[in-house]
Amino acid sequence: MKNLLVIFLMLIGLAANAAQQKVDVVPLFMSNAQNTNSYGFDSVSEIVAGDIIQNFLMGNKVNTTRLDAIKALKENDFGVQQVAQKYRQSGLIDFEKLTTTADKTLLVIGYVEDGNFSKLDLWDALKLSSDFGLDFPFTWTTKVVLFDNKDGVALWQKTYTCPLTSRDGKFVAADYTQAVEQYEKIRSFSKYIIAKDVEENVNLRLNPKKIDYASNMQPATNTDEGIGLKFYKRGIPVKITQPAETFEEQLLKDDSFSL
């Protein structure tokens, strides 16, 4: 009996895994041996992608690949480099060059624009601002796009912005300790704001809620009451009963329906 229970639980686990959607989370701008910043931090694209992946792995609705495995496959991928270069120049995404083994890809794009609207990694902007004492209202932008690899169409997207300057001072780091403080602020916004919101929206997009319309409909009641008209049949007055409402008529009259 105990063995049967174990097998039953295993089957439930397999069924749950089979129902999961496979989504690869790919940061567009990645750091590697040839592309690093002065502080040695991960790019903001990688930070956000890592937090989203962590949330997916802790949940049970989205099956994904760990960030280190994605980087091993994509950080030196010429196609990804072309997409990144084109996005920096035009803001357009070439989805055809971003295909993965998964059915769907969640692309994460994080950057900061300078005064010339050039797209920089956040840490390069911090270094530039610190070295030259720039008083510029830097804003960190993160764009997240979910697209279908098979059809090549975007299924969902959202853009998050976070001002990096404040009333207390400029976006600068006089030393490595202050750079780490900025890093922790970025990690906090990524983990508690962006990653949570992305997880919720992707889950809703891949697993839309089903609406039970029938439960919101009032049951039809049998009645002998007519509509005030009558005709005579063999000299006996007979009331004409009102026809039952259609489903569409009930839906239009019902004001209690809500999502």
Contacts in CASP RR format, 6 or more apart in sequence:
PFRMAT RR
TARGET T0000
AUTHOR 0000-0000-0000
METHOD contacts of the structure
MODEL  1
MKNLLVIFLMLIGLAANAAQQKVDVVPLFMSNAQNTNSYGFDSVSEIVAG
DIIQNFLMGNKVNTTRLDAIKALKENDFGVQQVAQKYRQSGLIDFEKLTT
TADKTLLVIGYVEDGNFSKLDLWDALKLSSDFGLDFPFTWTTKVVLFDNK
DGVALWQKTYTCPLTSRDGKFVAADYTQAVEQYEKIRSFSKYIIAKDVEE
NVNLRLNPKKIDYASNMQPATNTDEGIGLKFYKRGIPVKITQPAETFEEQ
LLKDDSFSL
16 60 0 8 1.000
17 63 0 8 1.000
20 60 0 8 1.000
20 61 0 8 1.000
20 62 0 8 1.000
20 63 0 8 1.000
21 61 0 8 1.000
21 62 0 8 1.000
21 63 0 8 1.000
21 103 0 8 1.000
21 104 0 8 1.000
21 206 0 8 1.000
21 207 0 8 1.000
22 62 0 8 1.000
22 63 0 8 1.000
22 64 0 8 1.000
22 102 0 8 1.000
22 103 0 8 1.000
22 104 0 8 1.000
23 56 0 8 1.000
23 62 0 8 1.000
23 63 0 8 1.000
23 64 0 8 1.000
23 102 0 8 1.000
23 103 0 8 1.000
23 104 0 8 1.000
23 105 0 8 1.000
23 106 0 8 1.000
23 146 0 8 1.000
23 202 0 8 1.000
23 206 0 8 1.000
24 64 0 8 1.000
24 65 0 8 1.000
24 70 0 8 1.000
24 100 0 8 1.000
24 101 0 8 1.000
24 102 0 8 1.000
24 104 0 8 1.000
24 105 0 8 1.000
24 106 0 8 1.000
25 49 0 8 1.000
25 50 0 8 1.000
25 52 0 8 1.000
25 53 0 8 1.000
25 56 0 8 1.000
25 64 0 8 1.000
25 65 0 8 1.000
25 67 0 8 1.000
25 70 0 8 1.000
25 105 0 8 1.000
25 106 0 8 1.000
25 108 0 8 1.000
26 49 0 8 1.000
26 70 0 8 1.000
26 74 0 8 1.000
26 80 0 8 1.000
26 98 0 8 1.000
26 100 0 8 1.000
26 105 0 8 1.000
26 106 0 8 1.000
26 107 0 8 1.000
26 108 0 8 1.000
27 43 0 8 1.000
27 45 0 8 1.000
27 46 0 8 1.000
27 48 0 8 1.000
27 49 0 8 1.000
27 50 0 8 1.000
27 67 0 8 1.000
27 70 0 8 1.000
27 71 0 8 1.000
27 108 0 8 1.000
27 109 0 8 1.000
27 110 0 8 1.000
28 45 0 8 1.000
28 80 0 8 1.000
28 83 0 8 1.000
28 84 0 8 1.000
28 87 0 8 1.000
28 107 0 8 1.000
28 108 0 8 1.000
28 109 0 8 1.000
28 110 0 8 1.000
29 43 0 8 1.000
29 44 0 8 1.000
29 45 0 8 1.000
29 46 0 8 1.000
29 84 0 8 1.000
29 109 0 8 1.000
29 110 0 8 1.000
29 111 0 8 1.000
29 121 0 8 1.000
30 43 0 8 1.000
30 45 0 8 1.000
30 46 0 8 1.000
30 71 0 8 1.000
30 74 0 8 1.000
30 75 0 8 1.000
30 80 0 8 1.000
31 37 0 8 1.000
31 40 0 8 1.000
31 42 0 8 1.000
31 43 0 8 1.000
31 46 0 8 1.000
31 75 0 8 1.000
32 71 0 8 1.000
32 75 0 8 1.000
32 76 0 8 1.000
37 43 0 8 1.000
37 121 0 8 1.000
37 123 0 8 1.000
37 124 0 8 1.000
37 127 0 8 1.000
38 123 0 8 1.000
38 124 0 8 1.000
38 127 0 8 1.000
39 123 0 8 1.000
39 126 0 8 1.000
39 127 0 8 1.000
39 176 0 8 1.000
39 179 0 8 1.000
39 183 0 8 1.000
40 123 0 8 1.000
41 47 0 8 1.000
41 123 0 8 1.000
41 179 0 8 1.000
41 183 0 8 1.000
43 110 0 8 1.000
43 121 0 8 1.000
43 122 0 8 1.000
43 123 0 8 1.000
44 110 0 8 1.000
44 111 0 8 1.000
44 121 0 8 1.000
44 122 0 8 1.000
44 123 0 8 1.000
44 140 0 8 1.000
44 142 0 8 1.000
44 186 0 8 1.000
44 190 0 8 1.000
45 108 0 8 1.000
45 109 0 8 1.000
45 110 0 8 1.000
45 111 0 8 1.000
45 121 0 8 1.000
45 142 0 8 1.000
46 67 0 8 1.000
46 71 0 8 1.000
47 186 0 8 1.000
47 187 0 8 1.000
47 190 0 8 1.000
48 108 0 8 1.000
48 110 0 8 1.000
48 142 0 8 1.000
48 144 0 8 1.000
48 190 0 8 1.000
48 194 0 8 1.000
48 195 0 8 1.000
49 67 0 8 1.000
49 70 0 8 1.000
49 108 0 8 1.000
50 67 0 8 1.000
50 195 0 8 1.000
51 187 0 8 1.000
51 190 0 8 1.000
51 191 0 8 1.000
51 194 0 8 1.000
51 195 0 8 1.000
52 106 0 8 1.000
52 108 0 8 1.000
52 144 0 8 1.000
52 194 0 8 1.000
52 195 0 8 1.000
52 198 0 8 1.000
52 199 0 8 1.000
53 64 0 8 1.000
53 65 0 8 1.000
53 66 0 8 1.000
53 67 0 8 1.000
53 70 0 8 1.000
54 195 0 8 1.000
55 195 0 8 1.000
55 196 0 8 1.000
55 198 0 8 1.000
55 199 0 8 1.000
56 62 0 8 1.000
56 63 0 8 1.000
56 64 0 8 1.000
56 199 0 8 1.000
57 64 0 8 1.000
57 66 0 8 1.000
61 203 0 8 1.000
61 206 0 8 1.000
61 207 0 8 1.000
62 199 0 8 1.000
62 202 0 8 1.000
62 203 0 8 1.000
62 206 0 8 1.000
64 102 0 8 1.000
65 102 0 8 1.000
74 80 0 8 1.000
79 97 0 8 1.000
79 98 0 8 1.000
80 97 0 8 1.000
80 98 0 8 1.000
82 94 0 8 1.000
82 97 0 8 1.000
83 93 0 8 1.000
83 94 0 8 1.000
83 97 0 8 1.000
83 98 0 8 1.000
86 92 0 8 1.000
86 93 0 8 1.000
86 94 0 8 1.000
87 93 0 8 1.000
87 109 0 8 1.000
87 119 0 8 1.000
88 111 0 8 1.000
88 118 0 8 1.000
88 119 0 8 1.000
93 107 0 8 1.000
93 145 0 8 1.000
95 147 0 8 1.000
95 152 0 8 1.000
95 154 0 8 1.000
96 152 0 8 1.000
98 105 0 8 1.000
98 107 0 8 1.000
98 147 0 8 1.000
99 105 0 8 1.000
99 149 0 8 1.000
100 149 0 8 1.000
102 149 0 8 1.000
103 148 0 8 1.000
103 149 0 8 1.000
103 150 0 8 1.000
104 146 0 8 1.000
104 147 0 8 1.000
104 148 0 8 1.000
104 149 0 8 1.000
104 155 0 8 1.000
104 206 0 8 1.000
105 146 0 8 1.000
105 147 0 8 1.000
105 149 0 8 1.000
106 144 0 8 1.000
106 145 0 8 1.000
106 146 0 8 1.000
106 198 0 8 1.000
106 202 0 8 1.000
107 144 0 8 1.000
107 145 0 8 1.000
107 146 0 8 1.000
107 147 0 8 1.000
108 142 0 8 1.000
108 143 0 8 1.000
108 144 0 8 1.000
109 142 0 8 1.000
109 143 0 8 1.000
109 144 0 8 1.000
109 145 0 8 1.000
110 121 0 8 1.000
110 122 0 8 1.000
110 140 0 8 1.000
110 141 0 8 1.000
110 142 0 8 1.000
110 143 0 8 1.000
111 119 0 8 1.000
111 120 0 8 1.000
111 121 0 8 1.000
111 122 0 8 1.000
111 140 0 8 1.000
111 141 0 8 1.000
112 119 0 8 1.000
112 120 0 8 1.000
112 121 0 8 1.000
112 122 0 8 1.000
112 124 0 8 1.000
112 125 0 8 1.000
112 138 0 8 1.000
112 139 0 8 1.000
112 140 0 8 1.000
112 141 0 8 1.000
112 164 0 8 1.000
113 119 0 8 1.000
113 120 0 8 1.000
113 139 0 8 1.000
113 141 0 8 1.000
114 120 0 8 1.000
114 125 0 8 1.000
114 128 0 8 1.000
114 136 0 8 1.000
114 138 0 8 1.000
115 136 0 8 1.000
120 128 0 8 1.000
122 140 0 8 1.000
122 164 0 8 1.000
122 186 0 8 1.000
123 179 0 8 1.000
125 138 0 8 1.000
125 164 0 8 1.000
125 171 0 8 1.000
126 171 0 8 1.000
126 172 0 8 1.000
126 173 0 8 1.000
126 179 0 8 1.000
126 182 0 8 1.000
128 134 0 8 1.000
129 136 0 8 1.000
129 138 0 8 1.000
129 170 0 8 1.000
129 171 0 8 1.000
129 172 0 8 1.000
130 172 0 8 1.000
130 173 0 8 1.000
130 174 0 8 1.000
133 170 0 8 1.000
133 172 0 8 1.000
134 170 0 8 1.000
134 172 0 8 1.000
135 170 0 8 1.000
136 165 0 8 1.000
136 171 0 8 1.000
137 163 0 8 1.000
137 165 0 8 1.000
138 163 0 8 1.000
138 164 0 8 1.000
138 165 0 8 1.000
138 171 0 8 1.000
139 161 0 8 1.000
139 162 0 8 1.000
139 163 0 8 1.000
139 164 0 8 1.000
140 161 0 8 1.000
140 162 0 8 1.000
140 163 0 8 1.000
140 164 0 8 1.000
140 186 0 8 1.000
140 189 0 8 1.000
141 159 0 8 1.000
141 160 0 8 1.000
141 161 0 8 1.000
142 159 0 8 1.000
142 160 0 8 1.000
142 161 0 8 1.000
142 162 0 8 1.000
142 190 0 8 1.000
142 194 0 8 1.000
143 157 0 8 1.000
143 158 0 8 1.000
143 159 0 8 1.000
143 160 0 8 1.000
144 157 0 8 1.000
144 158 0 8 1.000
144 159 0 8 1.000
144 160 0 8 1.000
144 194 0 8 1.000
144 198 0 8 1.000
145 154 0 8 1.000
145 156 0 8 1.000
145 157 0 8 1.000
146 154 0 8 1.000
146 155 0 8 1.000
146 156 0 8 1.000
146 157 0 8 1.000
146 202 0 8 1.000
146 205 0 8 1.000
147 153 0 8 1.000
147 154 0 8 1.000
147 155 0 8 1.000
148 155 0 8 1.000
155 205 0 8 1.000
156 201 0 8 1.000
156 202 0 8 1.000
156 205 0 8 1.000
158 197 0 8 1.000
158 198 0 8 1.000
158 201 0 8 1.000
160 193 0 8 1.000
160 194 0 8 1.000
160 197 0 8 1.000
162 189 0 8 1.000
164 171 0 8 1.000
165 171 0 8 1.000
171 182 0 8 1.000
172 178 0 8 1.000
173 179 0 8 1.000
173 181 0 8 1.000
173 182 0 8 1.000
209 259 0 8 1.000
211 259 0 8 1.000
213 251 0 8 1.000
216 254 0 8 1.000
216 256 0 8 1.000
216 257 0 8 1.000
217 247 0 8 1.000
217 250 0 8 1.000
217 251 0 8 1.000
217 254 0 8 1.000
218 250 0 8 1.000
218 254 0 8 1.000
220 244 0 8 1.000
220 245 0 8 1.000
223 241 0 8 1.000
223 242 0 8 1.000
224 239 0 8 1.000
224 241 0 8 1.000
225 239 0 8 1.000
225 241 0 8 1.000
225 242 0 8 1.000
226 239 0 8 1.000
226 240 0 8 1.000
226 241 0 8 1.000
226 242 0 8 1.000
227 239 0 8 1.000
227 240 0 8 1.000
227 241 0 8 1.000
227 242 0 8 1.000
228 239 0 8 1.000
228 240 0 8 1.000
229 239 0 8 1.000
229 240 0 8 1.000
230 237 0 8 1.000
230 238 0 8 1.000
230 239 0 8 1.000
230 240 0 8 1.000
231 237 0 8 1.000
231 238 0 8 1.000
231 240 0 8 1.000
232 238 0 8 1.000
245 253 0 8 1.000
251 257 0 8 1.000
END
